[in-house]
Structure formats: structure tokens, C-alpha cells
Amino acid sequence: MSTSGNTRTYFHISQSDGVSERTAYDTIKWIERTRIKHSDFALPGKKALLKRDINDEGVLIDATEPPIERPKKDKSITTQEKRKNTP
């Protein structure tokens, strides 16, 4: 897991691979769904985990993509500009 800000967004993946952002998203989702269905990636059930005496180590990956923060519109500046340019 990368904590130093090296997480790549769909935008960056699409730019480096020369595809649209939507294509990058669809491809990644297809891979995730395919891996979930495959038995090699299946996780043991809750009861199996509770019965085991082994301390397994795991990795938690935050795969969410944060929304883009956009500046809020400031009505006071917009109104002043309109008044200044009105004859």
C-alpha cells in the first residue's frame, strides 16, 4: 500500500495507457470482478477464520478515488465584475 501519494487515479492510468478514463475504469472493474469469481482468490468464511489459531497478516488497500475538489463560486466577485462592466 502506498502512503506517499503514489496512488494512481483512473485519469493518470488512462493518460499513461493512451485510453479514455472510462475505458481504464471499465477494464479495472472487469479485472476485479474476474478475480473475485476465481477460486484462487477466494477468502475463507468467517467460521473458518475463527477456528484457525494462526495469526495471519493482511493488507488493507484503500482503492477509493477521491472526488475532485473544485473552487466554490464567489457571488460577490462575480457581481462586482458585472457592475464594473455595465455601461
Backbone as numpy.savetxt, mean C-alpha at the origin, in Angstrom:
# Nx Ny Nz CAx CAy CAz Cx Cy Cz
11.21 -6.47 6.50 10.36 -5.29 6.50 11.24 -4.06 6.50
10.89 -3.13 5.69 11.70 -1.93 5.58 11.09 -0.81 6.41
11.87 -0.24 7.29 11.37 0.87 8.09 12.08 2.17 7.74
12.96 2.12 6.79 13.73 3.32 6.44 13.11 4.10 5.28
11.86 3.85 4.96 11.21 4.60 3.90 11.44 4.04 2.52
11.91 2.80 2.40 12.17 2.19 1.09 10.96 1.45 0.55
9.80 1.65 1.14 8.59 0.99 0.67 8.19 1.59 -0.67
7.97 0.73 -1.64 7.62 1.20 -2.98 6.10 1.22 -3.14
5.59 2.28 -3.69 4.17 2.40 -3.94 3.85 1.83 -5.32
2.57 1.67 -5.60 2.16 1.19 -6.92 2.65 2.16 -8.00
2.67 3.44 -7.68 3.16 4.43 -8.64 4.62 4.16 -9.00
5.46 3.95 -7.98 6.88 3.73 -8.23 7.13 2.40 -8.96
6.37 1.38 -8.60 6.50 0.09 -9.29 6.12 0.25 -10.75
5.02 0.97 -11.01 4.57 1.14 -12.39 5.58 1.94 -13.21
6.19 2.94 -12.60 7.19 3.74 -13.31 8.43 2.92 -13.65
8.90 2.10 -12.71 10.12 1.34 -12.96 9.88 0.17 -13.93
8.64 -0.34 -13.98 8.34 -1.47 -14.87 7.70 -1.04 -16.18
7.42 0.24 -16.33 6.87 0.74 -17.59 5.44 0.33 -17.85
4.64 0.19 -16.78 3.22 -0.14 -16.92 2.41 0.91 -16.18
1.09 0.85 -16.36 0.24 1.79 -15.64 0.16 1.40 -14.17
-0.23 2.36 -13.35 -0.38 2.11 -11.92 -1.44 1.03 -11.68
-2.51 1.06 -12.45 -3.58 0.07 -12.32 -3.07 -1.33 -12.67
-2.25 -1.44 -13.72 -1.69 -2.74 -14.10 -0.79 -3.28 -13.00
0.01 -2.41 -12.39 0.87 -2.84 -11.28 0.01 -3.34 -10.12
-1.06 -2.62 -9.80 -1.97 -3.02 -8.72 -2.62 -4.37 -9.03
-3.17 -4.50 -10.24 -3.84 -5.75 -10.62 -2.88 -6.94 -10.59
-1.66 -6.74 -11.06 -0.67 -7.82 -11.07 -0.31 -8.26 -9.66
-0.09 -7.30 -8.78 0.26 -7.62 -7.40 -0.89 -8.34 -6.71
-2.12 -7.88 -6.93 -3.29 -8.53 -6.33 -3.44 -9.96 -6.86
-3.19 -10.18 -8.15 -3.27 -11.52 -8.73 -2.25 -12.44 -8.07
-1.03 -11.94 -7.90 0.02 -12.73 -7.25 -0.37 -13.07 -5.82
-0.90 -12.08 -5.08 -1.31 -12.33 -3.69 -2.40 -13.39 -3.62
-3.42 -13.27 -4.48 -4.52 -14.25 -4.47 -4.03 -15.64 -4.84
-3.12 -15.72 -5.82 -2.56 -17.01 -6.24 -1.77 -17.65 -5.11
-0.98 -16.87 -4.41 -0.19 -17.41 -3.29 -1.09 -17.87 -2.15
-2.17 -17.17 -1.89 -3.09 -17.56 -0.82 -3.71 -18.92 -1.12
-4.03 -19.17 -2.39 -4.67 -20.42 -2.79 -3.71 -21.61 -2.76
-2.42 -21.37 -2.88 -1.44 -22.45 -2.97 -1.15 -23.04 -1.60
-1.10 -24.35 -1.51 -0.93 -25.03 -0.22 0.43 -24.77 0.43
1.44 -24.45 -0.36 2.76 -24.16 0.22 2.75 -22.93 1.12
1.78 -22.05 0.90 1.72 -20.81 1.67 0.62 -20.83 2.73
-0.02 -21.98 2.92 -1.12 -22.09 3.88 -0.59 -22.00 5.31
-1.33 -21.32 6.15 -0.97 -21.19 7.55 -1.70 -22.25 8.36
-1.10 -22.73 9.44 -1.80 -23.70 10.28 -2.98 -23.02 10.97
-3.98 -23.81 11.33 -5.15 -23.27 12.01 -4.83 -22.84 13.43
-5.80 -22.19 14.07 -5.61 -21.67 15.42 -5.32 -22.80 16.42
-6.05 -23.91 16.31 -5.85 -25.03 17.24 -4.45 -25.62 17.08
-3.98 -25.74 15.85 -2.64 -26.28 15.62 -1.58 -25.37 16.22
-1.80 -24.09 16.14 -0.84 -23.15 16.72 -0.84 -23.22 18.24
-2.01 -23.41 18.83 -2.10 -23.47 20.29 -1.49 -24.76 20.84
-1.54 -25.85 20.08 -0.99 -27.13 20.52 0.53 -27.16 20.48
1.11 -26.36 19.65 2.57 -26.40 19.45 3.29 -25.73 20.61
4.41 -26.30 21.00 5.23 -25.73 22.05 6.42 -24.96 21.48
6.47 -24.84 20.20 7.59 -24.18 19.54 7.32 -22.68 19.49
8.33 -21.91 19.79 8.21 -20.46 19.67 8.61 -20.06 18.26
7.63 -19.87 17.42 7.90 -19.46 16.05 8.12 -17.95 16.01
8.99 -17.55 15.12 9.17 -16.13 14.87 8.45 -15.80 13.58
7.88 -14.64 13.53 7.16 -14.23 12.34 7.52 -12.81 11.95
7.11 -12.48 10.77 7.34 -11.14 10.26 5.99 -10.56 9.90
5.74 -9.35 10.35 4.52 -8.65 10.02 4.87 -7.58 9.00
4.19 -7.62 7.87 4.47 -6.66 6.81 3.26 -5.75 6.64
3.49 -4.47 6.76 2.43 -3.48 6.54 2.42 -3.18 5.04
1.44 -3.74 4.35 1.39 -3.60 2.89 0.37 -2.55 2.45
-0.06 -1.72 3.38 -1.02 -0.69 3.01 -0.31 0.47 2.33
-1.01 1.10 1.45 -0.44 2.25 0.75 -1.14 3.50 1.28
-0.39 4.42 1.88 -1.04 5.60 2.48 -1.63 6.50 1.40
-2.72 7.16 1.73 -3.31 8.08 0.76 -2.41 9.29 0.54
-2.55 9.90 -0.61 -1.75 11.08 -0.94 -2.31 12.27 -0.17
-1.45 12.99 0.52 -1.88 14.18 1.24 -1.80 15.37 0.30
-2.93 16.03 0.16 -3.00 17.19 -0.72 -3.28 18.43 0.13
-2.75 19.57 -0.28 -3.01 20.78 0.50 -4.48 21.17 0.43
-4.97 21.72 1.53 -6.35 22.18 1.58 -6.45 23.52 0.85
-7.60 23.76 0.24 -7.81 25.04 -0.43 -8.06 26.11 0.63
-7.43 27.25 0.46 -7.58 28.35 1.38 -8.47 29.39 0.72
-9.70 29.53 1.22 -10.66 30.44 0.59 -10.24 31.90 0.71
-9.55 32.26 1.79 -9.17 33.66 1.97 -8.21 34.12 0.87
-7.27 33.30 0.49 -6.32 33.65 -0.57 -7.04 33.70 -1.92
-7.90 32.73 -2.17 -8.64 32.68 -3.43 -9.53 33.90 -3.58
-10.22 34.29 -2.51 -11.12 35.44 -2.55 -10.33 36.72 -2.79
-9.20 36.89 -2.14 -8.38 38.08 -2.33 -7.89 38.18 -3.77
-7.47 37.07 -4.33 -6.99 37.07 -5.71 -8.10 37.46 -6.67
-9.31 36.96 -6.43 -10.43 37.29 -7.31 -10.74 38.78 -7.23
-10.73 39.33 -6.01 -11.05 40.75 -5.83 -9.97 41.63 -6.45
-8.72 41.21 -6.33 -7.62 42.01 -6.85 -7.67 42.07 -8.38
-8.12 41.02 -9.01 -8.15 40.96 -10.47 -9.47 41.44 -11.07
-10.42 41.83 -10.23 -11.71 42.31 -10.73 -11.59 43.80 -11.07
-12.01 44.21 -12.28 -11.89 45.64 -12.65 -12.88 46.51 -11.91
